[in-house]
Amino acid sequence: MESSVALPSDGRTVSTGEGNTWVCPAFKVSGIFSSHMVLQQNKPIRVWGFSDKPGATVTGTFLGETVSTVVPEVTGQEAVAGKWTLTFSPHPYCREGQTMRLWDSEGHTVTFDDILLGDVWLIGGQSNAELTLAPCMTLTPSLEFSEQDNFRLFTQTQAYVYENQRFCQYPQPDIINPDWCWKRPGREASLAFSAMGYYFAREMTKQIDIPLGLVMMCAGGACLRELVPEEIAHEEGYFAGANVREAGYYNALIHPLLGLGFTAQLFFQGESEGCWREAAEKYTYELALLVADERKRFGFDFPFYNVQLSSYREEGTKFFPWLEIVRIKQFDALRVIPDSTLTVDMDLGAPEDYPDWAHSPRKLELGERLASLTLARQYGIGRESDVSSPRPVSAWLSTDRKQITVEFTDVGAGLIVSGHAPAESVGMEVHGFSVGAYDNRVSARATVVSRCAVLVDVPEDASDLSYVSYAFFSIVTPENADLRGGNNLPAPAFSLGLS
């Protein structure tokens, strides 16, 4: 039996055309559920699927609980033909493998084994989020893999979407590749998974007993316009994407996950917006739109762990000439996206002798930074201020307009000039500061003057005293931007208005 999908954007019904027909299966559980999965702890457990028999009963048993539902008729613009949902009670985390059994009144049965309960994390963004562990093994060759590690992996890939762009045309009801499923973290599954996500999970599970489930919904090369629903892309004036159609990656990789319970999202994206100045300058606004929309569609205000873009050597300036603006806008997004963080990656770019300038293999250090921040923020292990980069909170111009004071928080033992201790850094020159907005910036001499403050000398040729900035340039090196916190984490790129 063939059924159709009524799209939430404008009510169009898809019933013909290659890849645009939703053929409701006789009985199927959504592809996001399989053996070896991790289900979100302490939240109602929603499991959904599809049946071509309206009125049939679907029943499930899990952890001693039995629940049932009836396959509905299609009603309303947002309905998907034959979609049913079972909801089980919340449960605390469980490291012991459990079994779930689902069946319908037509005689179909599905059984999932080795199910854990814990915290599920989404991995969003573009290629540096999707970059697999395999190429990063050059820096961690002694890494050992074990299927007994306390986390599980669900891999979706940009390559499959790009090769099958029919899935980009409309929001997909289900996981688009039937071969995608939950896997234990053995060697093969791990090497094919996001390196950022894998290292993050390894570090996390060293400190907590809670099982982790990680789901990739990132896509190499993705612009924000390809990661948001069609209606948002069109409202912002986008009627095409850079790699796939506008909303294409949302339709294929994100929409099928709606309804999934999870804890938070890790996000690494923005290189593509660095190709165009107009897109770079809109980045704060458009990223906030993406996060707000995902929070609405997933049904809760999940924590958002963002990563400030890396440095991409000289080669990067040819492809991403406006990266410095994107970084500034990523910092600005902290003020407009509630419950968000920014992990600095500028110092973790590809080594000079590494062949891939755009995708640094130094994802272990990034995973460690994200894990330390998460452990403190989500699980109370350590203090957040001790594992964060120093964050500028205010900047003001002296009455004689000759100096600017920039004050920081989260400095630990005190601000440092890279390679020096806090005590000896006071009084030292620090590099990377400029005065003026955007095209009027002039490099400025700066000095660490206290545990939490930098004094910037206003250059004689500075005509614009509206902003003070740090690391506001494309190629960031340990020499041209050397301000760090007492924990040796680098300060973020930023631009602050002067008071």
Secondary structure per residue as TSV (DSSP state, phi and psi in degrees):
chain	resnum	aa	ss	phi	psi
A	1	M	-	360.0	132.0
A	2	E	-	-100.2	130.1
A	3	S	-	-121.4	171.7
A	4	S	-	-126.3	160.3
A	5	V	E	-103.2	127.2
A	6	A	E	-90.4	119.6
A	7	L	-	-78.6	138.4
A	8	P	T	-69.3	-20.0
A	9	S	T	-71.0	-44.3
A	10	D	T	-148.4	8.6
A	11	G	-	82.5	2.9
A	12	R	-	-63.0	144.6
A	13	T	E	-106.3	126.6
A	14	V	E	-94.3	117.5
A	15	S	-	-138.0	-13.2
A	16	T	S	-140.6	165.7
A	17	G	S	100.6	144.0
A	18	E	T	-59.0	126.9
A	19	G	T	76.0	-2.4
A	20	N	-	-104.7	3.7
A	21	T	-	-103.7	125.6
A	22	W	-	-92.2	108.4
A	23	V	-	-93.5	107.6
A	24	C	-	-67.9	124.7
A	25	P	-	-72.9	163.1
A	26	A	S	-59.3	-43.9
A	27	F	E	-163.9	126.0
A	28	K	E	-154.2	136.6
A	29	V	E	-88.2	141.2
A	30	S	-	-49.9	144.8
A	31	G	T	-66.9	-10.7
A	32	I	T	-76.3	-8.4
A	33	F	-	-110.8	134.4
A	34	S	-	-163.3	173.6
A	35	S	T	-58.5	153.5
A	36	H	T	74.4	7.4
A	37	M	-	-77.0	163.9
A	38	V	E	-113.0	128.5
A	39	L	E	-104.2	143.4
A	40	Q	E	-64.9	126.7
A	41	Q	T	-72.7	156.2
A	42	N	T	58.1	24.1
A	43	K	S	-136.4	151.4
A	44	P	-	-53.1	136.7
A	45	I	E	-96.0	107.5
A	46	R	E	-96.6	126.1
A	47	V	E	-124.3	129.0
A	48	W	E	-130.2	166.3
A	49	G	E	-168.7	-158.8
A	50	F	E	-141.6	146.8
A	51	S	E	-147.9	141.9
A	52	D	S	-93.3	18.2
A	53	K	-	-119.5	82.3
A	54	P	T	-54.1	135.3
A	55	G	T	94.0	-14.2
A	56	A	-	-68.8	152.3
A	57	T	E	-96.5	133.8
A	58	V	E	-114.3	132.1
A	59	T	E	-128.9	147.5
A	60	G	E	-142.1	150.8
A	61	T	E	-126.4	136.9
A	62	F	E	-158.4	128.0
A	63	L	T	51.3	43.5
A	64	G	T	80.9	1.8
A	65	E	E	-108.4	138.4
A	66	T	E	-117.6	127.6
A	67	V	E	-131.8	154.9
A	68	S	E	-138.7	159.9
A	69	T	E	-151.6	169.3
A	70	V	E	-114.1	134.5
A	71	V	-	-63.0	122.6
A	72	P	-	-84.2	162.0
A	73	E	-	-75.3	162.0
A	74	V	-	-80.0	118.5
A	75	T	-	-139.5	139.9
A	76	G	S	86.1	155.8
A	77	Q	T	-65.5	-28.6
A	78	E	T	-94.9	5.4
A	79	A	-	-76.0	145.3
A	80	V	B	-111.3	129.3
A	81	A	T	-54.6	123.8
A	82	G	T	75.4	13.1
A	83	K	E	-82.1	126.4
A	84	W	E	-119.3	157.2
A	85	T	E	-137.9	132.5
A	86	L	E	-108.8	140.8
A	87	T	E	-124.4	117.5
A	88	F	E	-97.7	160.5
A	89	S	-	-67.4	154.9
A	90	P	-	-65.9	153.4
A	91	H	-	-144.8	150.1
A	92	P	-	-70.9	171.4
A	93	Y	-	-63.8	151.7
A	94	C	E	-146.3	123.5
A	95	R	E	-89.6	-8.1
A	96	E	E	-87.6	130.5
A	97	G	E	-60.9	131.4
A	98	Q	E	-115.7	166.5
A	99	T	E	-119.5	139.0
A	100	M	E	-122.1	134.5
A	101	R	E	-123.7	132.4
A	102	L	E	-128.3	140.9
A	103	W	E	-154.5	163.1
A	104	D	E	-123.7	172.5
A	105	S	T	-75.2	-2.7
A	106	E	T	-93.9	-0.3
A	107	G	S	99.4	4.9
A	108	H	-	-84.8	142.5
A	109	T	E	-139.2	138.9
A	110	V	E	-133.0	135.4
A	111	T	E	-126.1	130.4
A	112	F	E	-114.0	132.9
A	113	D	E	-115.6	168.0
A	114	D	E	58.6	46.3
A	115	I	E	-93.8	131.6
A	116	L	E	-109.1	156.2
A	117	L	E	-112.7	132.0
A	118	G	E	-171.9	-142.0
A	119	D	E	-112.7	127.3
A	120	V	E	-100.1	135.4
A	121	W	E	-122.5	136.4
A	122	L	E	-95.2	140.7
A	123	I	E	-111.2	110.0
A	124	G	E	-115.4	165.0
A	125	G	E	125.1	-148.9
A	126	Q	S	-122.1	-143.8
A	127	S	H	-65.1	-32.3
A	128	N	H	-76.3	-15.4
A	129	A	H	-82.7	-37.1
A	130	E	H	-81.3	-22.3
A	131	L	-	-44.8	123.0
A	132	T	B	-78.0	166.2
A	133	L	H	-67.5	-29.2
A	134	A	H	-51.3	-53.8
A	135	P	H	-69.3	-20.1
A	136	C	H	-79.2	-10.6
A	137	M	T	-66.2	-15.0
A	138	T	T	-61.8	-27.2
A	139	L	T	-99.0	-13.4
A	140	T	-	-132.0	57.9
A	141	P	T	-66.5	-20.8
A	142	S	T	-89.8	3.3
A	143	L	-	-60.2	129.5
A	144	E	-	-107.4	145.0
A	145	F	-	-110.7	143.8
A	146	S	-	-144.7	128.7
A	147	E	T	-69.0	-9.6
A	148	Q	T	-88.6	-4.8
A	149	D	S	-58.6	149.6
A	150	N	S	-85.3	45.1
A	151	F	E	-152.4	160.9
A	152	R	E	-132.9	157.4
A	153	L	E	-127.4	136.2
A	154	F	E	-125.3	114.0
A	155	T	-	-106.4	120.3
A	156	Q	-	-111.2	149.1
A	157	T	-	-127.7	145.6
A	158	Q	H	-66.4	-36.1
A	159	A	H	-58.8	-42.6
A	160	Y	H	-64.7	-39.1
A	161	V	H	-65.3	-46.5
A	162	Y	H	-61.5	-36.3
A	163	E	H	-78.0	-15.6
A	164	N	T	-131.6	62.8
A	165	Q	G	-69.9	-5.1
A	166	R	G	-59.6	-26.9
A	167	F	G	-74.3	-11.5
A	168	C	G	-84.6	-12.0
A	169	Q	S	-72.0	-35.4
A	170	Y	S	-142.3	156.2
A	171	P	-	-58.5	122.7
A	172	Q	-	-82.9	133.5
A	173	P	S	-68.6	-26.9
A	174	D	S	-138.1	164.6
A	175	I	-	-51.9	129.7
A	176	I	S	-80.0	-23.1
A	177	N	-	-110.0	114.9
A	178	P	T	-64.6	-14.5
A	179	D	T	-84.2	-12.9
A	180	W	-	-76.0	128.7
A	181	C	-	-159.3	169.4
A	182	W	E	-69.7	140.7
A	183	K	E	-137.5	149.4
A	184	R	-	-69.3	156.0
A	185	P	-	-83.3	53.8
A	186	G	-	-72.4	179.7
A	187	R	H	-59.7	-50.3
A	188	E	H	-63.1	-47.1
A	189	A	H	-65.8	-38.7
A	190	S	H	-68.8	-42.3
A	191	L	H	-64.7	-24.4
A	192	A	T	-91.9	0.5
A	193	F	S	-99.9	162.7
A	194	S	B	-51.4	123.8
A	195	A	H	-64.2	-42.8
A	196	M	H	-56.9	-46.3
A	197	G	H	-68.5	-40.4
A	198	Y	H	-64.6	-50.7
A	199	Y	H	-61.8	-38.6
A	200	F	H	-57.3	-49.7
A	201	A	H	-63.3	-40.7
A	202	R	H	-59.8	-45.1
A	203	E	H	-68.6	-40.6
A	204	M	H	-61.8	-47.0
A	205	T	H	-75.9	-4.4
A	206	K	H	-74.7	-22.5
A	207	Q	H	-109.8	-22.4
A	208	I	-	-128.9	153.0
A	209	D	-	-86.9	-10.4
A	210	I	S	-70.1	125.7
A	211	P	-	-61.6	146.7
A	212	L	E	-117.6	140.4
A	213	G	E	-118.5	131.6
A	214	L	E	-119.8	130.8
A	215	V	E	-122.7	120.4
A	216	M	E	-82.8	125.9
A	217	M	-	-134.0	30.8
A	218	C	-	-98.0	163.5
A	219	A	-	-148.7	121.5
A	220	G	T	-55.3	134.9
A	221	G	T	80.9	-1.1
A	222	A	-	-68.4	130.4
A	223	C	-	-85.7	160.6
A	224	L	H	-58.6	-34.2
A	225	R	H	-63.8	-20.2
A	226	E	H	-92.6	-10.2
A	227	L	H	-104.1	-2.4
A	228	V	S	-111.8	159.9
A	229	P	-	-61.9	159.4
A	230	E	H	-56.1	-42.2
A	231	E	H	-63.1	-35.3
A	232	I	H	-72.1	-44.5
A	233	A	H	-57.1	-44.3
A	234	H	H	-68.8	-37.8
A	235	E	H	-61.2	-30.7
A	236	E	T	-90.2	5.0
A	237	G	T	89.0	14.2
A	238	Y	-	-99.9	121.6
A	239	F	-	-124.2	18.6
A	240	A	S	-159.5	156.3
A	241	G	-	-106.7	-177.7
A	242	A	S	-92.9	-28.5
A	243	N	S	-120.5	-45.7
A	244	V	S	-128.0	179.2
A	245	R	S	-62.9	159.5
A	246	E	T	-54.9	138.7
A	247	A	T	72.3	3.2
A	248	G	H	-61.4	-45.1
A	249	Y	H	-74.4	-30.9
A	250	Y	I	-60.9	-49.3
A	251	N	I	-58.4	-41.1
A	252	A	I	-88.8	-33.9
A	253	L	I	-115.9	-23.7
A	254	I	I	-105.8	-48.1
A	255	H	G	-54.1	-40.3
A	256	P	G	-62.7	-14.7
A	257	L	G	-91.7	-10.6
A	258	L	T	-58.2	129.9
A	259	G	T	107.9	-17.5
A	260	L	-	-71.9	134.0
A	261	G	-	-80.7	136.1
A	262	F	-	-155.3	176.7
A	263	T	S	-97.4	-51.9
A	264	A	E	-163.5	178.3
A	265	Q	E	-127.4	136.4
A	266	L	E	-96.1	139.0
A	267	F	E	-141.5	131.1
A	268	F	E	-139.7	105.3
A	269	Q	-	-160.3	158.0
A	270	G	-	137.8	-15.6
A	271	E	T	-57.2	-42.2
A	272	S	G	-63.7	-37.5
A	273	E	G	-66.2	-21.0
A	274	G	G	-70.7	-3.8
A	275	C	G	-78.2	-24.8
A	276	W	-	-131.5	131.5
A	277	R	H	-61.5	-42.2
A	278	E	H	-60.0	-43.0
A	279	A	H	-67.0	-39.7
A	280	A	H	-61.6	-42.6
A	281	E	H	-70.4	-21.9
A	282	K	T	-92.4	5.1
A	283	Y	H	-63.2	-44.0
A	284	T	H	-56.6	-49.7
A	285	Y	H	-62.0	-46.7
A	286	E	H	-72.8	-34.5
A	287	L	H	-65.1	-41.2
A	288	A	H	-61.5	-37.7
A	289	L	H	-61.3	-45.8
A	290	L	H	-59.5	-48.6
A	291	V	H	-65.5	-44.4
A	292	A	H	-61.5	-41.0
A	293	D	H	-67.3	-43.5
A	294	E	H	-64.2	-39.8
A	295	R	H	-62.6	-39.7
A	296	K	H	-65.9	-46.1
A	297	R	H	-71.8	-35.1
A	298	F	H	-82.0	-15.3
A	299	G	T	91.0	12.4
A	300	F	S	-162.2	159.1
A	301	D	-	-87.2	76.8
A	302	F	-	-68.0	149.6
A	303	P	-	-63.4	142.6
A	304	F	E	-121.8	112.8
A	305	Y	E	-103.0	99.1
A	306	N	E	-92.7	157.2
A	307	V	E	-120.5	127.5
A	308	Q	E	-77.2	135.1
A	309	L	-	-53.9	147.8
A	310	S	-	-70.9	178.6
A	311	S	-	-97.2	140.4
A	312	Y	-	-119.4	33.3
A	313	R	H	55.5	-174.9
A	314	E	H	-64.2	-32.8
A	315	E	H	-61.8	-33.2
A	316	G	H	-64.2	-30.3
A	317	T	H	-66.6	-23.5
A	318	K	H	-75.2	-28.8
A	319	F	H	-103.4	-34.8
A	320	F	-	-124.4	72.0
A	321	P	T	-70.2	-10.5
A	322	W	T	-118.2	27.8
A	323	L	H	-60.2	-35.6
A	324	E	H	-62.6	-32.1
A	325	I	H	-71.6	-40.6
A	326	V	H	-58.6	-44.4
A	327	R	H	-60.0	-43.9
A	328	I	H	-60.9	-42.1
A	329	K	H	-69.4	-29.7
A	330	Q	H	-65.4	-39.9
A	331	F	H	-64.8	-43.2
A	332	D	H	-60.8	-30.2
A	333	A	H	-63.5	-22.1
A	334	L	H	-58.8	-31.2
A	335	R	H	-81.5	-19.6
A	336	V	H	-114.0	-10.8
A	337	I	S	-108.6	106.3
A	338	P	T	-61.4	152.0
A	339	D	T	50.3	49.7
A	340	S	E	-125.3	156.8
A	341	T	E	-131.9	169.2
A	342	L	E	-137.0	115.0
A	343	T	E	-98.4	125.1
A	344	V	E	-79.3	133.5
A	345	D	-	-125.3	6.8
A	346	M	G	-59.7	-30.4
A	347	D	G	-90.3	4.4
A	348	L	G	-113.3	31.5
A	349	G	-	-70.2	171.4
A	350	A	-	-63.3	137.4
A	351	P	-	-57.9	155.3
A	352	E	T	-57.9	-33.3
A	353	D	T	-92.5	6.1
A	354	Y	-	-85.9	133.1
A	355	P	S	-68.5	-23.7
A	356	D	-	-104.8	96.0
A	357	W	T	-69.4	-24.3
A	358	A	T	-87.2	-19.0
A	359	H	S	-131.3	89.6
A	360	S	-	-66.7	137.6
A	361	P	S	-78.6	1.1
A	362	R	T	-83.4	54.1
A	363	K	H	-88.1	-16.1
A	364	L	H	-61.9	-47.9
A	365	E	H	-63.4	-38.1
A	366	L	H	-65.1	-44.9
A	367	G	H	-59.0	-38.6
A	368	E	H	-65.6	-41.1
A	369	R	H	-64.5	-44.1
A	370	L	H	-64.4	-40.9
A	371	A	H	-66.0	-44.1
A	372	S	H	-61.4	-41.4
A	373	L	H	-66.1	-42.9
A	374	T	H	-66.6	-42.5
A	375	L	H	-59.2	-39.9
A	376	A	H	-73.3	-44.5
A	377	R	H	-77.4	-40.2
A	378	Q	H	-95.8	-31.0
A	379	Y	H	-120.4	-0.6
A	380	G	-	69.9	22.9
A	381	I	-	-100.0	102.5
A	382	G	S	89.3	173.0
A	383	R	-	-101.8	134.4
A	384	E	G	-58.5	-38.6
A	385	S	G	-64.7	-23.6
A	386	D	G	-81.8	-15.7
A	387	V	S	-121.4	16.3
A	388	S	S	-108.6	156.2
A	389	S	-	-71.2	151.4
A	390	P	-	-60.6	136.3
A	391	R	E	-119.2	123.4
A	392	P	E	-70.1	135.5
A	393	V	E	-118.2	-20.8
A	394	S	E	-161.2	156.2
A	395	A	E	-148.7	134.9
A	396	W	E	-142.4	150.5
A	397	L	E	-92.8	136.7
A	398	S	-	-67.5	160.0
A	399	T	T	-62.5	-27.8
A	400	D	T	-88.2	1.8
A	401	R	S	59.9	28.9
A	402	K	S	-108.4	-15.5
A	403	Q	E	-141.9	152.8
A	404	I	E	-124.8	129.8
A	405	T	E	-100.4	128.0
A	406	V	E	-115.3	121.5
A	407	E	E	-106.0	140.6
A	408	F	E	-121.0	155.4
A	409	T	E	-118.8	175.6
A	410	D	-	55.7	47.5
A	411	V	-	-98.4	-4.5
A	412	G	T	62.6	-129.1
A	413	A	T	-70.7	-10.5
A	414	G	-	136.4	155.0
A	415	L	-	-60.3	144.9
A	416	I	E	-133.1	153.4
A	417	V	E	-88.3	130.1
A	418	S	T	-45.1	129.1
A	419	G	T	92.0	-1.0
A	420	H	S	-124.5	159.0
A	421	A	-	-82.0	159.9
A	422	P	H	-55.2	-44.6
A	423	A	H	-63.8	-40.9
A	424	E	H	-82.1	-11.5
A	425	S	H	-77.3	-27.6
A	426	V	T	-62.8	124.1
A	427	G	T	96.5	-8.4
A	428	M	-	-88.6	149.8
A	429	E	E	-73.4	140.2
A	430	V	E	-123.5	140.2
A	431	H	-	-101.8	153.6
A	432	G	-	117.0	-2.7
A	433	F	E	-92.6	150.8
A	434	S	E	-146.2	162.0
A	435	V	E	-123.9	136.2
A	436	G	S	113.7	160.0
A	437	A	S	-94.6	131.6
A	438	Y	G	45.5	-109.9
A	439	D	G	-73.6	-7.2
A	440	N	G	-102.9	15.7
A	441	R	-	-71.4	142.0
A	442	V	E	-130.1	130.3
A	443	S	E	-59.0	143.7
A	444	A	-	-135.5	147.1
A	445	R	-	-76.6	137.5
A	446	A	E	-138.4	153.7
A	447	T	E	-138.4	138.4
A	448	V	E	-73.8	120.6
A	449	V	E	-112.9	-10.6
A	450	S	E	-161.3	-178.3
A	451	R	T	-56.7	-32.5
A	452	C	T	-131.6	20.3
A	453	A	E	-142.0	148.5
A	454	V	E	-122.5	138.2
A	455	L	E	-106.9	123.1
A	456	V	E	-108.9	125.9
A	457	D	E	-81.4	129.5
A	458	V	-	-72.8	120.1
A	459	P	-	-63.8	148.0
A	460	E	T	-62.3	-29.6
A	461	D	T	-94.4	11.7
A	462	A	-	-77.9	118.0
A	463	S	-	-98.2	-12.9
A	464	D	-	-122.6	115.9
A	465	L	-	-112.1	33.6
A	466	S	S	-87.9	-25.3
A	467	Y	E	-138.7	152.5
A	468	V	E	-122.5	136.3
A	469	S	E	-130.7	161.4
A	470	Y	E	-136.6	137.1
A	471	A	S	54.2	36.2
A	472	F	-	-89.8	63.6
A	473	F	S	-154.8	161.1
A	474	S	S	-68.6	-50.1
A	475	I	S	-96.3	109.1
A	476	V	-	-102.9	129.2
A	477	T	-	-129.1	165.7
A	478	P	T	-62.9	-17.2
A	479	E	T	-90.5	-39.0
A	480	N	T	-91.5	-5.4
A	481	A	-	-148.5	95.1
A	482	D	-	-121.2	25.1
A	483	L	E	-90.6	129.8
A	484	R	E	-138.3	167.0
A	485	G	-	-88.9	175.3
A	486	G	T	-63.3	-19.1
A	487	N	T	-87.8	5.5
A	488	N	S	72.5	14.2
A	489	L	-	-85.3	138.7
A	490	P	B	-71.2	148.8
A	491	A	-	-68.9	149.5
A	492	P	-	-76.8	160.0
A	493	A	-	-68.8	136.1
A	494	F	E	-156.1	164.2
A	495	S	E	-141.1	119.3
A	496	L	E	-114.1	136.7
A	497	G	E	-70.3	147.0
A	498	L	-	-92.8	137.9
A	499	S	-	-104.6	360.0
